[in-house]
Amino acid sequence: MAFLQRFRVFLTKCIILAPALLQTHAFDNSRSDNCKFLVALRKYFQFTEICSYWGQNSYGATHTSDTVNWQQGLAHYCQDDTINAFPIAFLNVFFSTGGLPEINLANTCNPTDSGVFSGTNLANCQFLAADIQACQTKGKIVTLSLGGATGAASFSSDAQAQDFADTIWNLFLGGSSSTRPFGAAVLDGVDLDIEGGGTTYYASFISRIRSHASGANKQYYVTAAPQCVYPDAYLGTVLNAAAFDAVYVQYFQFRLTNNSHATLSYNNFCGLQNYNNANAWDFGLWDNWAKTVAVNKNVKVYIGAPASSTAAGSGYVDAATLGSIAKATRATYSSFGGIMLWDASQAYANGRFDSAVKSAMGAGTGSNPSTTTQATTTLSTTKSTTTTKSTTATSISPSATTTVGTGNCASVAAWASNVAYVGGQQVTYNGHLWTAQWWTYGDTPGGSAGVWTDNGACNLKLVATSAISASASAGHHTTATHSVAFVKAVSSASIISSKASVGARTTLSQSTTSHSAASASSLGVHSSRFFRF
């Protein structure tokens, strides 16, 4: 064992000191490159990657007087082999003065303090070129994250999306321009952190980036950072339409900021704080997406976590706990790619949280999560409200008669196995009125999951209805939307399905309130989990 530990240190040093032989491909656990011997050994020891966002000085935003621990230059975080990938956050405005985008890297580089290119509002951050290149020399992946909490990030047509991809390629990636914000540094790809607006035409943007990259002399990556609620309100359709190398699923709180600049905090019910809740933790859904829905079936799924209790409103767990969760997830799901942290400044100020997590993850396996079986079985492809491919006619299966209650069950629909419910919603089942305690799908009232509260017996009557079927031809999608229309025809209950809940970002509590992105938009709010500085 002592030999193995010493050899592991040796192996790590080889990877750091020999980038010409082994570039650390943060999203490819098979490490298929020129250094076959080291690749095989690294895979044997089951190294897991850590990605950390950099650029927003999250720690500084919550610790305004502790300037010593504010965000440092990027190279500061590349001194060891702990963090493997750095999405630079953010390119937050797509189309600004002079037709060029804007980037804002908080205290490090921004349009106000750092100067801009003539005729634009694009910050000149060319002094960062040396940092970026130094990190890349050490095998780090450095990408550009688009969007963010307050990003003005949307397209009006396929042509506009393609033109913007050309701009990104020329300004930040393998193209050329007189206005390159990072000078001679060539970033390794793009990350989509889209938290507002529409995501129409993003597939065209990604396709154009991929087209440019296909003829390049280096590897480029495309990643995304969806919320853990599946499918993500803004990125869901994009994730299904374009090839991604990795997704950094945010298992923590996000924030909504309204037009009056008031910030409201909402917990993602599927966050790390509910890891042991079989009805909340949904990594199994994302694993299923990676293997059966994603365009790139080798896409890696990361667990996104706050690097400190001050990095997000909820979802923070200590390093040992996060390491154990990572080990158990790695042992259970082959799509697992590693841990994403928000952000580097928080991790370093929190006693090198990144290093502690990586050490806790180690190699081998941890104890399996109690949610594994639940997430895999009750939310499987055959029962999920997410889109699935079918080559035959598919029937949505409410029966020809639906039970509606009288008295305390009046206008309450019968429980349906193919409908998702949120906390506070009521159904009738086996002659009783039931109330959901939290989000649930496919869990029978009175069953072992314990999600439903029995409110007692009610008198029932049968209301004749007609069964509804949905037919899908080869290559097309079928959802449970028709069954929702069916249930709503006999009930005024608020029922959320795949299409009705496509904007649902989170359950606000385990009571009666839930919000969707659509309703949030009507209130003049947008998601803003990030602490801006």
N, C-alpha and C positions, 0 to 999 in steps of 0.2 A: 504493500500500500504506500509506503514512504517513497518507493521508486516511482510509482504512478503519479504521486503528487508532484515530485520533482520534475518528472517528464512533462506533466501538464504545464508547469511554469515554463519549461524549455520550449514547449510547443507554442505557447502564447507569445513568447519573445520572438520566435521564428516568424510568426505571422506579422508582428509589429515591424520587425527589422527587415523583412524581405518582401515589400509590397510588389516588387517586380515579378516575384514568383507566385505570390498569393494575394489577390485583391479580395478584401472581405466583402463578399456579396451579401448584404444584410438581409436579403429577402429570399435567398436560395439556400436552404438548409443542406442540400446535397453537395454544395461547394464544387460544382463541376468545372474545374479550371486546370491549369497546367501543373500544379503541385499535387499530384495524385496521392502521394504518400501522406502528406500533411492533411490533405482533405479527408482521407479515410480515417485518420486518427482523430481529427477534430469532430467528425461525425460520430465516432465511437464514444467520445467523451460527452456527447450530447450538449454541446454549447448552445445556449439560447441567447438570442440577440436582444439588445436594449436600444431603443430609439428614444431620443429626447428632442423635443422642440426647443429651439433657441431663437431669440430675437425680440421677445416681448417684455423682458425684465419683470416677470411675474412677481418675483420676490420684492423688487423695489416698489411695486404698486401697493403692496400690503405692509411694507416696512419702510416708509418714506424717510425715516431718520437714520436707518442703518445703511448708509451709503457704501460702506466697506464691502458689504455682501451683495450689492447690486450686480446686475448682469455684467460679466466681463467679456472681452473679445472671444470670438469663437475658438481660437487656438487654445485658450485657457482650458477648455473642456475636452481637448483631444490629447492630453498628455499621457493617458494610459489606455488600456484596451477595454474599458468598461462600456462606454457608449459606442455603438457601431454605426449609427445613422443620425443625422441632424437635419430635419426639415427647418429651413430658415423661415421664420414667420414675421411678417406676412407681406405679400403683394396684395394689398387690400383694395385697390381701385383699378379696375381693368382699363377704363377709358377716361383719361384726364386731359389736361392741357397739352396741346400739340398732338393729340391722338395717342399718346403713350401712357402706360400705366403709372401707378404710384406704389412705392414700397415704404413701409414704416417699421423700423427695427428699434423702436422705443429709444432708450438712452444711448444706444450705439450709433444709429444712423437714421435720420428722418429728414423730411424736406425742409423743416424749419431751421434746424441746427446745423445741418451738414451741407447745405447748398444743393442746388438742382442743376440739371443740364439746361442750357439756354433754350427758352421757348417751351419748356415743359415744367411739370411739377414732380419729376422723377429724381429722387435723391441720388446724389453722386456718392456712392459708398465704395469707390475703387480702392480705398485703403484696406478694405477687407479681403482683397484678392490674396494677399500673402497668407492670411489666416485660413482661408478656404483651401488653398493649395497645400498648406502644411497638414491640415486634417486629412485631405485626400491622400497625401503621401504616406500617411500612417494607416491607410486602408479604410478610412471612414467614407460613408456615403453622405454627400451633402446635396440636398435638394431644395427647391423653392416651394413654399406652401402658399397657395392661392386662396384668398377669401378671408377667413377669420371671422371674429365676432361681429364686426361692423363693416365687413367687406361689401363694396359695391361691385358685385360679381355676377353678371348674367349676360346672355347673348340674345340677339333678336333674330338671328338666322344662322343657318349652317355656314354660309359664306363668311359671316362676321366671326364665327367661332374659329374657322380655319385661318382667317387672316390674323386673328389674335394668337393662334398657335405659332404662326410664322414670326410674329413679333417676339414671343417668348423665346423661341428658338434662337433668334438673332441677338436678343439682348442678354440672355442668361445661359443658353446651352451651346450647341455646336456651331451656330451661325456666326455672322459678323455684323457689327454696327458701330457707328461712331459714338453711340450713347449706351455703352455697356456699364451698368451700375457697379458690377464687381470686376471691372477691368478685364484682364486676361484670364481670370479664373473661369473655368467651364463647369457649371453645376452638373450634377448627376441625374437630374430628372425633376419632376414636378409632383406636388402633393395637393390634393383637393380637399380643403376644409371649408366646404360651402354650407353656411348656416343661415341663409336667407335668400330671398328672391327665387327665381326659377332656375332649374337645371336643364331646361331644354337646350339641345344642341351641344351639350358637353361631350357627347360621344364623338361628334365631328371634331371637336378640339383635340381629344385624345388620339383619335385616328390620325390626325395631321401630325401630331408630335411623334407618334410611332412611325409614321412614314418618313419623317426626317431622320429619325434615329436608326432606321433600317440600313441606311448606307453609311453610318458613322463608324469611326474606328474605336469606339468605346461603348460600354453598356450604359443605357439610360433606363430609368425606372419611373413608373407611374403608380402613385399610392393615393389613398383617400382616408379621411378621418370621420366616419359616420358616428352618430350617437348609437348607443347600444340597443335602443328600441328598434326592433326589426319589423318591417323594413324602415330604413331611415327616411324621414320626411322629405329631405332635399336631395339626397344622393341615391336613394333606392333604385330609381329607374336607370340612373347612370351606371351604377355598379353592375346591373344586369345586362347592360348594352355594350360595355367596353372592357377591354382586358386590363386588369390591375395586377401589379406584382405583390402588393400588400395592402391590407386595410388596418388602420389603427383605430379600433373600436373604442369609443369613449365610454368607459364604465364609471362615470362620475357625473357630478352635477353640472348642469348648464344654467345659464342666466338669461333672462329676458330684460331688455332695456327698452322702455317705451319712448314715445316721442318727446316726453317731458324730461327725459334722461333719468327717470327713476328706474332703479334696478330691482328686479324681482328674481328670487332664486327658486329654482325648481329641481327636485331630485329626480334623476333617472331611476325609476323603481328597479331597473335591472342592474343598477350599479354595484360596485364591489361591496358596499355596505350590506347588501342583501345576498351575498354569495351563497349562504347556507339556506336560502329560501328557494325551495324547488320550483316555486311559481314565478320567481323573478329572474334568477340567473339564467341567461339564454345563450351561452357560448355554443351550445349544441345547435342552435338555429344558424349561427354564423358558420359553423363548421359544415352544416348541411348545405348552406348557400355556396360555400367554397367548392364543394365536391359535386354538386348537382346543378347549380344555377349559373355560377360565375363563368364568364367567357374563358378565363384562364383557370383551368382546374388545379393548377399548382399554386394558386394565390395563397399567401400566408396571412393568417389572422392574428393580430396582436391584441393583447389586453391593455387598454389605455387606462392609466392610473395617475392620480395627483401625486407629485413628488413630495408633498408636505400637506399638513392640515390646513395651511393657508393658501394652497394652490387652487382649491376648489371648495365649494360649500359642503359637499359630501363625497363619499367614495374613497376617502383616504383610509388606508390600513397600514400597519407597520410593515417594515421590510421583511421580517420573518414570515408574517402572514401572507404577504404578496408573493414571496418566494415559494411558499408551500402551495399556494393556489396555482402558480405557474408550473410547478412540478406535476401537480395532479392533472392539470390541463394538458400538459405535454404528453403525459402517459396515456391520456384518453383520446385526444383529438390530433390526428396527423396534420391538420391544417395549422396548428398552433405555431406561430413564428417567433413570439417573444413578448416583451413588455414595452409599451410606449409610455413615456413619462411627460407630464406637463409640470414644469419645464426644467431646463438645465439650471437656471439660477436658484430655483426652489430646492432642487436635489442637492446642490452643493452646500447651500446654507443649512440644509437639514442633515448635517453630519455625513455628507456623501451618501445620500439615500440610494443613489444609483448603484454605487459599489456594494452597499449592503444587500440590495435586492439581488444583484447578480451572484453574490456569494451565497445567498440563501437559496437561490435556484439550483446552483450546483449542477451535478449530473445525476442521472437516475430518475426515480419517480417519487412522488409524494402520495399521500393518501387521497383516494378518489373523492371528488366532491359528492355530497349527498344529492346534488341536483343533476348528476350526469344522466341517470336512467330517466328521470322525469323529462328533462329537456330533450332527450333523444326520442323518447317514445310518444309522449303526449303532443309534442310539437314536431312530429315527423313530416316528411314531404306529403304523405297521403292525407294528413289531416290539417296541414298548415293552411292559413289564409293567404300565404304568399303565392306568387305565381309559380306554376309548375307546367312543364311541357306534357302534352298528351297527343296521341295519334288516333284516339278513338273517341266516340261520343262519351261525355262524362256527365253523370247525373248528380245534382246537388240533392241531398237526401232528406229534406223534411217530408213527413208522411202526408198522406192525402187528407188527414184530419189533424188539426192543431188544437191543443187544449188551452183554453183561456179561462182564467178564474172568475169567480163571482165573489162578492163581499170583499174581504181583504185581498183577494187575488184578482179583482176586476181589472181588466185591461193589461194584465201581466202575461207576457208570452211564456210558452213552455221553453224549458232549457233545450238548446240545440247544440249538438256536439261539434258542429262546424262553424260556430260563431264565437268570437272573442268578446269577453266581458271585462269591464273595469270595476274597481271597488265601488260598492254602493248600488250596483245594478241588481235588479230582482228578476227571478224567473219562477215558474212553477214546475214541480217535478214530483211524480208519485203522490199527487194530492196535497203537496205541501208548498208553502211559499218559502223561497230561499233568497238570501242576499249575499252577493259576492263580497269577500273581505278585501280582495286585491285583484289585480289583473289575472285572468285565467282563460285558458283555451282547452277544451276537451276534458276538463276535470268534472266528473259526474257529481252532482249535489249529493252529499252524504257519503261520498267516497273517501278514500284514504288520504287524499291530498289535503283535506281539511279547509279548503278555500271557501266553502259555502256555509253560511249560518242558517240553521233551520228556524224559520219564524212561525212554525206551526201549521196545522192543517187548514185547508180551505175547501169550500164547496166548488166543484168544477162542472163545467159544461163543455160540450164538444162543439166546435165551430168548423163546419166543412170548408175546406180549402182545396186548392189543386196543387199537386206537386209540380215543382219547377225543375227543369233540367237545363243544363248548359252543354252545348256541343262545341268541341274544339277540334279543328282540323290539325293535321300534322304541322308542328313547328309553331303553333299559336299557343296562347296562354288561356288558362281557365282559372277563375278565382271564385271565391264564395260570395261575390257581390249579389248574385241572384238570390241566394238564400237569405240575405239580409233584407232585400226588398220583400221577400216572401214573409219573413217574420214581422216586418214593419206593417204589413198589410193587416195584421191582426193584433198589433200591439203598438202602444205609444212609447214603449220603453226605448231608451237610447242605447242602441246596439252598434258596436264598432266592428267593422270587418276590414279585410285587407284594403279595399279601395276607400271605404269611409274613414279609415284610420291612417291613411297614408300620410296625414299631417300630424298624427299624434306623436309628440315627442316624449311624453312622460306621463305617469300618473302622479298627480300632485300629492296625494295622500292615500291612505288605505280607507278612505271614506267615499264620499259621493262625487268628488270633483275630479274631472280630468280636462285637459286642454289639448287642443290640436293646433298645428301650425296655422291652419286656416283661420281658426278663431283668434289666434294670437295676432295674425295679420290685421284682422278687422279691428283689433284694439290698438293698432299702431305700435306693435312691439316686434322686436327681432331677437333671435337668440344671441347670447353674449356670454359664453362661459368664461372667456379669457379676461384676465385682469389686464387692462390696457394701461400703459404708463406713458 
